[in-house]
Amino acid sequence: MSPPPDGPGPSSSVTWARDHLLAGCLSFSIFVGLAWICAVANEHYLYATLSEMVHDWSTPEGKIFIPALLLPAIFFLLSSHAYVLPNVRVEGHPWNHFFVVLRHFCVNAGLILVAFVPTLAEIDNHAHTIEVYIHGFAAAAAFGCFAAAELFVLSCHKSLSEEELFWRHWQFTFMLSCVCLILVHKSLIAVSYWISYSNAWTFRYEMLIGSGLIAQNSLIWCFSNPGDSEDSRFLRCPGFLAIMPHVGAGGIVISDFFYRGNKYGLTWVFLEVVFIALAMAINHNLLQYSRLHGKKWDISTSSASTYGAASSA
């Protein structure tokens, strides 16, 4: 099943891609939230990751977690948005096709593998070890490939509007900062240091990374139609789309903090906020540097998309 041909109206390929992209974002948000609610209801929620929480397919949360990742992957694949939407590709760039393939195939293949190859609470043999490694690799591939593709677009796209660049830049900065901090906590777990504390924050940052993925795709949806007037784009409210997924994830994080008995107090929460702010400052400057040098590529060999207003950023 492929998108319809280019053209105006509801049957156009851009409309097809945007509708399926939005459907994927909504299905991810709804079913991940339902899986967490079921885990809390069954008192199966005190785990280091969402995958560990829902690994048992005999539980309601385990069954719900499958469509939570499968449906978005199907919708994203059907949308072909990486090939269709002008603000997720860099026309004329020699690396454009590589990153389009990463976004379209690798991200969605990773989501499907995470859904159908669950992690395990206990590893009894080498086969279980392989299963856990596949799950971990798939999760890393899904989010890593998305981050690489998004970094490429934000660095090299010459025609993103100032408004779109602002929202996607800061949302991506927050997502990358959560990735950095989850790696820190996983490292602490690996060396058996602060295990309970790092387990809790690994789960919380995982939820924020998931909401970051949805927020970033929601912003892509918001700005993806170059025919939108400024008034209609205002009604979509990019600020709302950037923040709302994190509101849901933030509710889960706050609830998780109290479910675990508020063991480490507000001092430790303040410490994590400081680390997030520090990571965001570093990632912001890295993205600015990447943008400064990435947009200098030579476009003369191929015509580029005229999407959006030219950005001087």
C-alpha positions as CSV (number, residue, x, y, z in Angstrom):
1,M,0.0,0.0,0.0
2,S,1.6,3.3,-1.1
3,P,0.7,7.0,-0.7
4,P,-1.4,8.6,-3.4
5,P,0.3,10.8,-6.1
6,D,1.2,14.4,-5.5
7,G,-1.4,17.0,-5.9
8,P,-3.7,19.4,-4.0
9,G,-6.6,18.3,-1.7
10,P,-7.2,15.5,0.8
11,S,-6.0,12.8,-1.6
12,S,-2.4,14.2,-2.0
13,S,0.7,12.4,-0.8
14,V,1.5,15.1,1.7
15,T,-1.9,14.8,3.3
16,W,-1.6,11.0,3.4
17,A,1.8,11.2,5.0
18,R,0.7,13.8,7.6
19,D,-2.4,11.9,8.6
20,H,-0.5,8.7,9.1
21,L,2.3,10.4,11.0
22,L,-0.3,12.0,13.4
23,A,-2.0,8.6,13.8
24,G,1.3,7.0,14.8
25,C,1.9,9.7,17.4
26,L,-1.5,9.4,18.9
27,S,-1.5,5.6,19.0
28,F,2.0,5.5,20.8
29,S,0.8,8.0,23.4
30,I,-2.5,6.3,24.1
31,F,-1.3,2.7,24.3
32,V,1.9,3.4,26.3
33,G,-0.2,5.3,28.8
34,L,-2.6,2.4,29.0
35,A,0.2,-0.1,29.5
36,W,1.6,1.9,32.4
37,I,-1.9,2.2,34.0
38,C,-2.3,-1.5,33.8
39,A,1.1,-2.1,35.3
40,V,0.3,0.2,38.2
41,A,-3.1,-1.5,38.7
42,N,-1.3,-4.9,38.9
43,E,1.5,-3.5,41.0
44,H,4.1,-4.4,38.3
45,Y,5.6,-1.0,38.0
46,L,8.8,-0.8,40.1
47,Y,11.2,-1.6,37.3
48,A,14.2,0.1,35.7
49,T,12.6,0.3,32.2
50,L,9.2,0.2,30.6
51,S,10.2,-2.9,28.7
52,E,11.0,-4.8,31.9
53,M,7.6,-3.7,33.3
54,V,5.7,-5.1,30.3
55,H,7.9,-8.1,29.4
56,D,5.3,-10.7,30.5
57,W,2.8,-11.2,27.7
58,S,0.4,-13.0,30.0
59,T,-0.3,-9.7,31.8
60,P,-2.6,-6.9,30.5
61,E,0.3,-4.4,30.3
62,G,2.4,-6.9,28.3
63,K,-0.4,-7.4,25.8
64,I,-1.1,-3.7,25.4
65,F,2.6,-2.9,25.0
66,I,2.6,-4.7,21.6
67,P,0.2,-2.4,19.8
68,A,1.8,0.5,21.6
69,L,4.8,0.1,19.4
70,L,3.4,-1.9,16.5
71,L,0.7,0.5,15.5
72,P,3.0,3.6,15.4
73,A,5.5,1.6,13.3
74,I,2.7,0.6,10.9
75,F,1.4,4.1,10.6
76,F,4.9,5.6,10.2
77,L,5.8,3.0,7.5
78,L,2.5,3.6,5.6
79,S,3.0,7.4,5.8
80,S,6.3,7.3,4.0
81,H,6.7,10.7,5.5
82,A,10.5,10.5,5.4
83,Y,10.2,10.4,1.6
84,V,7.3,12.8,1.2
85,L,7.4,15.6,3.7
86,P,9.8,18.4,2.8
87,N,10.9,19.2,6.4
88,V,12.3,15.7,7.1
89,R,14.7,15.4,4.1
90,V,17.4,17.6,2.7
91,E,17.0,17.7,-1.1
92,G,20.2,17.7,-3.0
93,H,22.4,16.7,-0.1
94,P,24.6,13.6,-0.9
95,W,23.6,12.0,2.4
96,N,19.9,12.7,2.2
97,H,18.9,9.3,1.0
98,F,20.9,7.5,3.7
99,F,19.2,9.4,6.5
100,V,15.7,9.0,4.8
101,V,16.3,5.2,4.9
102,L,17.4,5.4,8.6
103,R,14.2,7.3,9.5
104,H,11.8,5.2,7.4
105,F,13.2,1.7,7.9
106,C,15.5,1.5,10.9
107,V,13.3,3.4,13.3
108,N,10.2,1.4,12.6
109,A,12.0,-1.9,12.4
110,G,13.5,-1.2,15.8
111,L,10.0,-0.4,17.3
112,I,8.6,-3.7,15.9
113,L,11.5,-5.7,17.3
114,V,11.1,-4.1,20.7
115,A,7.4,-5.0,20.7
116,F,7.9,-8.6,19.7
117,V,11.3,-9.5,21.3
118,P,10.7,-8.7,24.9
119,T,13.4,-8.3,27.5
120,L,13.5,-10.8,30.4
121,A,13.4,-10.4,34.1
122,E,15.8,-13.4,34.5
123,I,18.4,-14.8,32.1
124,D,18.7,-18.6,32.5
125,N,20.7,-19.5,29.3
126,H,22.5,-18.2,26.3
127,A,19.3,-18.0,24.2
128,H,17.8,-15.6,26.8
129,T,21.0,-13.5,26.6
130,I,20.6,-13.3,22.8
131,E,17.0,-12.2,23.2
132,V,17.9,-9.5,25.7
133,Y,20.6,-8.2,23.4
134,I,18.3,-8.1,20.4
135,H,15.8,-6.1,22.4
136,G,18.4,-3.7,23.6
137,F,19.9,-3.3,20.1
138,A,16.5,-2.7,18.6
139,A,15.6,0.0,21.2
140,A,19.0,1.7,20.6
141,A,18.5,1.5,16.8
142,A,15.0,2.9,16.9
143,F,15.9,6.0,19.0
144,G,19.5,6.3,17.8
145,C,18.5,6.3,14.1
146,F,15.8,8.8,14.7
147,A,18.2,11.1,16.6
148,A,20.8,10.8,13.8
149,A,18.2,11.6,11.1
150,E,16.8,14.5,13.0
151,L,20.3,15.9,13.7
152,F,21.0,15.7,10.0
153,V,17.9,17.7,9.1
154,L,18.3,20.3,11.8
155,S,22.0,20.8,10.8
156,C,21.8,20.8,7.0
157,H,18.2,21.8,5.9
158,K,18.5,25.3,4.4
159,S,14.8,26.1,4.2
160,L,13.4,25.5,7.7
161,S,11.6,28.6,9.0
162,E,12.9,30.3,12.1
163,E,9.8,29.2,14.1
164,E,10.1,25.6,13.1
165,L,13.9,25.5,13.7
166,F,13.3,27.1,17.2
167,W,10.8,24.5,18.4
168,R,12.4,21.5,16.8
169,H,15.9,22.6,18.1
170,W,14.9,23.0,21.7
171,Q,12.7,19.9,21.8
172,F,15.5,17.8,20.3
173,T,17.9,19.4,22.8
174,F,15.7,18.1,25.6
175,M,15.4,14.7,24.1
176,L,19.2,14.4,23.7
177,S,19.8,15.5,27.2
178,C,17.5,12.8,28.6
179,V,19.4,10.3,26.4
180,C,22.7,11.5,28.0
181,L,21.4,11.1,31.5
182,I,19.8,7.7,31.0
183,L,23.2,6.5,29.8
184,V,24.8,7.9,33.0
185,H,22.3,6.0,35.1
186,K,22.7,2.8,33.2
187,S,26.4,3.1,33.6
188,L,25.9,3.4,37.4
189,I,23.7,0.3,37.3
190,A,26.4,-1.6,35.4
191,V,29.0,-0.9,38.0
192,S,26.5,-1.7,40.8
193,Y,26.5,1.8,42.3
194,W,23.3,3.6,43.4
195,I,21.3,0.8,41.8
196,S,17.9,1.6,43.3
197,Y,18.2,5.3,42.6
198,S,19.5,4.8,39.0
199,N,16.8,2.2,38.3
200,A,14.1,4.7,39.1
201,W,15.6,7.5,37.0
202,T,16.4,5.2,34.1
203,F,12.6,4.5,33.9
204,R,11.8,8.2,34.2
205,Y,14.2,9.3,31.5
206,E,13.0,6.5,29.3
207,M,9.4,7.8,29.5
208,L,10.7,11.3,28.7
209,I,12.7,10.1,25.7
210,G,9.5,8.4,24.4
211,S,7.5,11.6,24.9
212,G,10.3,13.4,23.1
213,L,10.0,11.1,20.1
214,I,6.3,11.9,19.9
215,A,6.8,15.6,20.5
216,Q,9.4,15.8,17.7
217,N,7.2,14.0,15.2
218,S,4.3,16.2,16.2
219,L,6.3,19.3,15.4
220,I,7.2,17.7,12.1
221,W,3.5,17.2,11.4
222,C,2.7,20.8,12.4
223,F,5.2,22.4,10.1
224,S,5.2,19.9,7.2
225,N,2.6,21.5,4.9
226,P,4.2,24.5,3.1
227,G,0.7,25.5,2.0
228,D,-0.4,26.3,5.5
229,S,-1.2,29.9,6.2
230,E,0.3,31.5,9.3
231,D,-3.2,31.7,10.8
232,S,-3.9,28.0,10.4
233,R,-0.5,27.1,11.7
234,F,-1.1,29.2,14.8
235,L,-4.3,27.2,15.5
236,R,-2.1,24.0,15.6
237,C,0.0,25.7,18.3
238,P,3.6,24.2,18.1
239,G,4.1,25.0,21.7
240,F,1.2,22.8,22.7
241,L,2.5,20.0,20.5
242,A,6.0,20.3,21.9
243,I,4.9,20.3,25.5
244,M,1.8,18.1,25.7
245,P,3.5,14.7,25.3
246,H,5.9,15.7,28.1
247,V,2.9,16.6,30.3
248,G,1.7,13.0,30.1
249,A,5.2,11.6,30.7
250,G,5.7,14.1,33.5
251,G,2.6,12.8,35.2
252,I,4.0,9.3,35.0
253,V,7.3,10.5,36.4
254,I,5.7,12.3,39.3
255,S,3.5,9.3,40.1
256,D,6.5,7.0,39.9
257,F,8.4,9.2,42.3
258,F,5.7,8.8,44.9
259,Y,5.0,5.1,44.2
260,R,8.7,4.5,45.1
261,G,8.2,6.2,48.4
262,N,9.9,9.5,47.7
263,K,13.0,7.8,49.0
264,Y,15.6,10.3,48.0
265,G,13.7,13.5,48.7
266,L,13.5,16.8,46.9
267,T,17.3,17.4,47.1
268,W,17.9,14.6,44.6
269,V,15.2,15.9,42.3
270,F,16.8,19.3,42.3
271,L,20.1,17.6,41.5
272,E,18.6,15.8,38.4
273,V,17.1,19.1,37.3
274,V,20.5,20.7,37.5
275,F,22.0,17.9,35.4
276,I,19.2,18.2,32.8
277,A,19.9,22.0,32.6
278,L,23.6,21.4,32.2
279,A,23.1,18.7,29.6
280,M,20.7,21.0,27.7
281,A,23.2,23.8,27.7
282,I,25.9,21.5,26.3
283,N,23.6,19.9,23.7
284,H,22.2,23.3,22.6
285,N,25.7,24.5,21.9
286,L,26.6,21.3,20.0
287,L,23.5,21.6,17.9
288,Q,24.2,25.3,17.2
289,Y,27.8,24.3,16.1
290,S,26.4,21.5,14.0
291,R,23.9,23.9,12.4
292,L,26.6,26.5,11.7
293,H,28.8,24.1,9.8
294,G,26.1,21.7,8.4
295,K,24.2,24.3,6.4
296,K,27.3,25.2,4.4
297,W,27.1,22.2,2.0
298,D,27.0,23.0,-1.7
299,I,23.5,22.9,-3.1
300,S,24.5,24.0,-6.6
301,T,24.7,20.4,-8.0
302,S,21.0,19.7,-7.4
303,S,17.9,21.8,-7.0
304,A,16.6,21.9,-3.4
305,S,13.2,22.1,-2.0
306,T,11.7,25.5,-1.7
307,Y,9.8,24.5,1.4
308,G,9.2,27.2,4.0
309,A,10.9,30.5,4.5
310,A,14.6,30.6,4.3
311,S,16.3,30.6,7.6
312,S,19.3,32.7,8.5
313,A,20.0,30.6,11.6
